[in-house]
Amino acid sequence: MDVAIVGIGIHPFGRTPGRSGLQQGAYAARQALKDAGVEWKDMQFGFGGSASAGSADALVNELGLTGLPFINVANGCATGGSSLISAYNAIKSGEYDIGMVVGFDKHERGAFNADPKQMGIGEWYGEKGLMITTQFFAMKIQRYMDMYGISRDTLAKVAQKAFMNGSMNPNAWRRDEIPLDEIANSFMVSDPLTKYMFCAPGEGGIALVVCRADKAKQYTDKPIYLKAAAFRSRRFGSFEVFAPSQALQQVDGPTVDAASAAFEMAGVGPKDIDVMQLQDTESGAEVMHMAENGFCEHGEQEALIQAGETRIGGKMPVNTDGGCLASGEPIGATGLRQVYETCLQLRGNAEARQVPNDPRLGYTHVYGAPGISAVTILQR
């Protein structure tokens, strides 16, 4: 039983003082329902999540008390991807024909305030300052730059591309281009990453209506088929966020495993993908994830990014909507934002940021603490 996405909805990302996170999720849900030409009472199930804006199942108070089973999903930055995988499995099982996936959040200003006890590690980890994820990402990309010859200029170019794409996205938080030298010379947060190379916690909501593929044409003439949905956690020896120690022998991280599983499930390879959304918590993450997802060899990112190949008109367009850098990261919505953007691209409805050459296959990837990754492959 194949699965299709037949409705998509978004609440703009950024800051919306007059609207709660739950209301942003409901806004996106109503858009998705309208896009599919259905009503809330037609939904047979719901999966959704939010890290800091309340229980997603409370959306029934906004959308209608119809008695449907609505299951909350909480899985860090992979919450959206995990919600979609849950819906994917529910339909493939034959239990349901149609339902909704939704993710939203409304984070406070400032950095995420993580608790080491919730990650299974001692208070000492936080007392030493290691719960500050900016430090982890800086250490990881420093090591990577040294091993594979990635330059600081390339990190700045990743951010420059993100803000360029964000300037063409009416739903992005940051919609102004930022000059390369301003990005490179802005306030240093954690060497080598400056303030414009990091995303920020924010607000936003995404919703998708999913159904059995054989019924998709009842709802839209542009269904997008979910050819693969894979999730993996870390293995011993991988170097991940909130790891309290490092094994002597390092192994591949969860992104490599999730990507491999997704490609096998879909029966395609990296060279078949026309447009991709990769987790860009900061500039270095996008660089590393290009290789970890199989789109290039380690070290090849330097030449590819310098040549502009990851831009919208390049041969491997990455984060066409501006990614986390331009949109911010409302945790519950981030993974689904990637799917929303990919659906637009495959439908041919991305307007100013539309990838050329009639894209057919899209790819999304999220990564988060304490070492989890979710990947989807979408086909029109």
C-alpha positions in Angstrom: 0.0 0.0 0.0 1.8 3.1 -1.2 1.3 6.5 0.4 0.7 10.0 -1.1 0.7 13.5 0.1 -2.4 15.3 -1.2 -2.6 18.4 0.9 0.0 20.8 2.3 -0.3 23.8 4.6 2.1 26.2 6.3 2.0 29.0 8.9 4.8 31.5 8.3 7.9 30.9 10.3 9.6 33.5 12.6 7.8 35.4 15.4 4.0 35.8 15.6 3.3 37.4 19.0 -0.5 37.3 18.7 -0.8 33.7 17.9 0.0 30.6 20.0 1.9 27.7 18.7 -1.2 25.6 18.8 -3.0 28.2 16.7 -0.2 28.2 14.2 -0.5 24.5 13.9 -4.3 24.8 13.3 -3.7 27.5 10.7 -1.4 25.1 8.8 -3.9 22.3 9.2 -6.8 24.3 7.7 -4.6 25.2 4.7 -3.7 21.5 4.2 -7.3 20.5 4.3 -8.3 23.2 1.8 -5.4 22.2 -0.5 -6.7 18.6 -0.5 -10.3 19.6 -0.8 -11.4 17.8 2.3 -12.7 18.6 5.8 -11.4 17.9 9.2 -14.2 15.3 9.8 -12.8 13.3 6.8 -9.5 12.7 8.7 -9.3 9.2 10.1 -6.2 9.8 12.3 -3.7 12.4 13.3 0.0 12.3 14.2 1.8 15.5 15.4 4.3 17.0 17.7 5.6 20.1 19.4 8.5 20.5 21.7 7.5 23.6 23.6 4.0 24.8 22.5 1.7 22.3 24.0 0.3 18.9 23.1 -0.4 18.5 19.4 -3.5 16.4 20.1 -5.1 19.6 21.6 -5.5 20.7 17.9 -8.9 18.9 18.1 -10.1 21.8 20.2 -9.3 24.2 17.3 -10.3 21.9 14.4 -13.2 19.9 15.8 -14.1 17.2 18.2 -14.6 14.3 15.8 -13.3 11.5 17.9 -10.4 10.6 15.7 -7.3 9.0 17.2 -4.6 11.7 17.5 -1.2 10.6 18.7 1.4 12.9 20.1 5.0 12.4 18.8 8.1 13.7 20.6 11.5 13.0 19.0 13.6 16.2 19.2 14.5 17.7 15.9 13.1 14.5 14.2 9.6 15.1 15.6 8.2 16.1 12.2 9.9 13.3 10.4 8.8 10.8 13.0 5.2 12.0 12.8 5.3 11.4 9.0 6.8 8.0 9.4 4.1 7.1 11.8 1.4 8.2 9.4 3.2 6.4 6.5 3.2 3.1 8.5 -0.5 3.6 9.6 -1.6 3.8 5.9 0.7 1.1 4.6 -0.7 -1.3 7.2 -4.1 -0.9 5.6 -5.7 0.4 8.8 -6.5 3.9 7.4 -7.1 5.6 4.1 -6.5 9.2 4.9 -5.2 11.3 7.8 -3.2 14.3 8.9 0.4 15.0 10.0 1.1 18.3 11.8 4.1 19.9 13.6 4.4 23.3 15.2 6.3 25.2 17.8 6.7 28.5 19.6 10.1 28.7 21.3 11.3 31.4 23.7 13.9 33.8 22.5 17.5 32.7 23.1 19.2 29.4 22.8 17.5 26.1 23.5 17.6 25.3 27.2 18.4 21.6 27.3 18.5 19.5 30.5 21.3 16.9 30.7 19.1 14.6 32.9 16.5 14.3 30.0 19.3 13.1 27.8 20.5 10.4 30.2 23.7 12.2 31.3 24.8 13.7 34.5 24.5 17.3 35.7 28.3 17.6 35.3 27.8 17.8 31.5 25.8 21.0 31.8 28.0 22.4 34.5 31.0 22.1 32.2 29.1 24.1 29.5 28.8 21.1 27.1 25.0 21.4 26.8 25.6 24.4 24.6 25.1 22.9 21.2 26.9 25.8 19.5 30.1 24.4 21.0 29.5 20.9 19.8 28.8 22.0 16.3 31.9 24.2 16.3 34.1 21.3 17.5 32.6 18.9 15.0 33.1 21.2 12.0 36.6 22.3 13.1 37.6 18.6 13.0 35.9 18.1 9.7 37.5 21.2 8.1 40.9 20.0 9.2 40.3 16.4 7.8 38.8 17.4 4.5 40.0 20.8 3.6 36.8 22.9 4.0 37.5 26.6 4.2 35.8 29.3 6.3 34.8 31.0 3.1 32.7 27.9 2.2 30.9 28.1 5.5 30.0 31.7 4.8 28.8 30.8 1.3 26.4 28.2 2.8 24.8 30.9 4.9 24.8 33.4 2.0 22.9 30.9 -0.1 20.4 30.3 2.7 19.5 34.0 3.0 19.4 34.4 -0.7 16.8 31.6 -1.0 15.0 32.8 2.1 14.6 36.2 0.4 12.4 34.5 -2.2 10.4 32.6 0.3 7.4 34.5 1.7 7.1 32.0 4.7 10.8 32.3 5.8 11.8 34.3 8.9 14.9 35.9 7.5 14.0 37.4 4.1 16.9 39.7 3.5 20.0 38.7 1.7 23.2 39.2 3.7 26.6 40.0 2.0 29.3 37.3 2.2 31.8 39.5 4.1 29.2 40.5 6.6 28.4 36.9 7.4 32.1 36.0 7.6 33.0 39.0 9.8 30.0 39.0 12.1 30.1 38.2 15.8 32.0 34.9 16.5 29.7 32.6 18.5 31.8 29.4 18.5 34.9 29.4 16.3 34.7 29.1 13.3 30.9 29.7 13.3 29.7 33.3 13.3 26.2 34.5 14.4 24.8 34.4 10.8 26.0 30.8 10.4 23.6 29.5 13.1 19.8 29.0 12.9 17.7 30.2 15.8 14.7 28.8 17.7 11.5 30.3 16.3 7.9 29.7 15.5 5.9 28.1 12.7 3.6 25.3 11.7 3.3 22.7 8.9 0.5 20.2 8.1 0.2 17.5 5.5 -2.8 15.4 4.4 -1.7 11.9 3.5 -3.7 9.1 2.0 -3.5 5.8 0.2 -1.8 6.3 -3.2 -4.5 4.6 -5.1 -7.0 7.2 -3.8 -4.8 10.2 -4.3 -6.3 11.4 -7.6 -9.6 11.9 -5.8 -8.1 14.8 -3.9 -5.5 16.4 -6.2 -4.2 16.3 -9.7 -0.6 16.7 -8.3 -0.1 14.0 -5.7 3.4 13.5 -4.3 4.2 10.0 -3.5 6.2 9.1 -0.3 8.6 6.5 -1.7 10.6 6.1 1.4 10.6 7.2 5.1 13.4 6.0 7.3 14.6 6.8 10.9 17.7 5.7 12.7 19.4 6.4 16.0 23.1 6.5 16.8 25.4 3.5 17.1 28.2 3.2 19.5 31.2 5.1 18.3 29.4 7.9 16.4 30.1 11.5 17.4 26.8 13.1 18.2 25.1 16.0 20.1 25.2 15.4 23.9 27.6 12.5 23.7 29.5 12.6 27.1 32.5 10.8 25.7 34.1 9.8 22.4 34.9 6.1 21.5 38.4 5.4 20.3 37.1 4.0 17.0 34.5 6.2 15.3 31.7 4.8 13.2 29.2 6.5 10.8 26.4 8.5 12.3 22.7 7.9 12.1 22.3 10.1 9.0 24.4 7.6 7.0 22.3 4.7 8.2 19.0 6.5 7.6 20.0 7.6 4.1 21.1 4.2 3.1 17.8 2.7 4.3 15.8 5.3 2.5 17.6 4.8 -0.8 17.2 1.1 -0.6 13.5 1.4 0.2 12.9 3.8 -2.7 15.0 1.8 -5.2 16.9 5.0 -6.2 20.3 6.5 -5.5 21.7 9.9 -4.7 22.4 10.8 -8.3 18.6 10.4 -9.0 17.6 13.2 -6.6 16.7 16.5 -8.2 16.2 18.7 -5.1 17.2 18.1 -1.5 16.6 19.7 1.9 19.3 18.9 4.4 19.5 19.8 8.1 21.4 23.0 8.4 21.4 23.8 12.2 24.5 25.8 11.2 26.6 26.1 8.1 28.9 23.3 8.9 26.0 20.8 9.3 24.9 21.4 5.7 28.4 20.8 4.5 28.8 17.5 6.5 25.3 16.3 5.6 25.9 16.6 1.9 28.4 13.8 2.2 26.7 11.8 5.0 23.6 11.6 2.9 25.6 10.3 -0.1 25.4 13.2 -2.4 29.2 13.6 -2.6 32.4 12.3 -1.1 33.9 13.9 2.0 35.9 16.9 1.0 34.1 17.4 -2.4 31.8 20.0 -0.8 34.5 22.7 -1.0 34.6 22.7 -4.8 30.8 22.1 -5.2 29.8 25.0 -2.9 32.5 27.4 -4.3 31.2 26.6 -7.8 27.6 27.4 -6.8 26.3 23.8 -7.5 24.2 23.8 -4.3 22.3 26.9 -5.4 18.8 26.7 -7.0 20.2 26.6 -10.5 23.1 24.2 -9.7 23.3 20.5 -10.3 22.4 19.6 -6.6 20.2 22.4 -5.2 20.2 22.2 -1.4 17.7 23.9 1.0 15.8 25.8 -1.6 13.5 27.6 0.9 16.5 28.9 3.0 16.6 26.0 5.3 16.8 26.4 9.1 19.3 29.3 8.7 16.6 31.5 7.0 13.5 29.9 8.5 14.6 29.3 12.1 14.0 26.0 13.9 10.6 25.5 15.5 11.4 21.9 16.4 8.1 20.3 15.8 7.7 21.8 12.4 11.2 21.7 10.9 11.2 18.2 9.3 7.7 18.8 7.9 8.8 22.2 6.5 11.4 20.3 4.4 8.6 18.0 3.1 6.3 21.0 2.4 9.1 22.7 0.3 9.9 19.6 -1.6 6.2 19.1 -2.4 6.1 22.6 -3.8 9.2 21.9 -5.9 7.9 18.7 -7.3 4.5 20.2 -8.1 6.3 23.1 -9.9 4.8 25.6 -7.6 7.9 27.1 -5.9 7.7 30.3 -8.0 10.9 32.4 -7.7 12.9 29.6 -6.1 11.6 26.9 -8.4 14.3 24.4 -9.4 14.6 24.1 -13.2 14.4 21.0 -15.4 11.0 19.7 -14.0 12.2 17.9 -10.8 10.8 14.5 -10.3 12.5 13.2 -7.1 13.0 15.1 -3.8 14.9 14.3 -0.6 14.5 15.5 3.0 16.8 15.0 6.0 16.7 16.0 9.6 19.3 15.4 12.3 19.0 16.1 16.0 20.0 15.3 19.6 21.0 12.9 21.0 22.0 11.4 17.6 18.9 10.7 15.5 18.1 11.2 11.8 15.0 10.9 9.6 15.0 10.8 5.8 12.2 10.8 3.2 12.3 10.4 -0.5 9.4 12.0 -2.4 8.3 11.5 -6.1 5.8 13.2 -8.2 
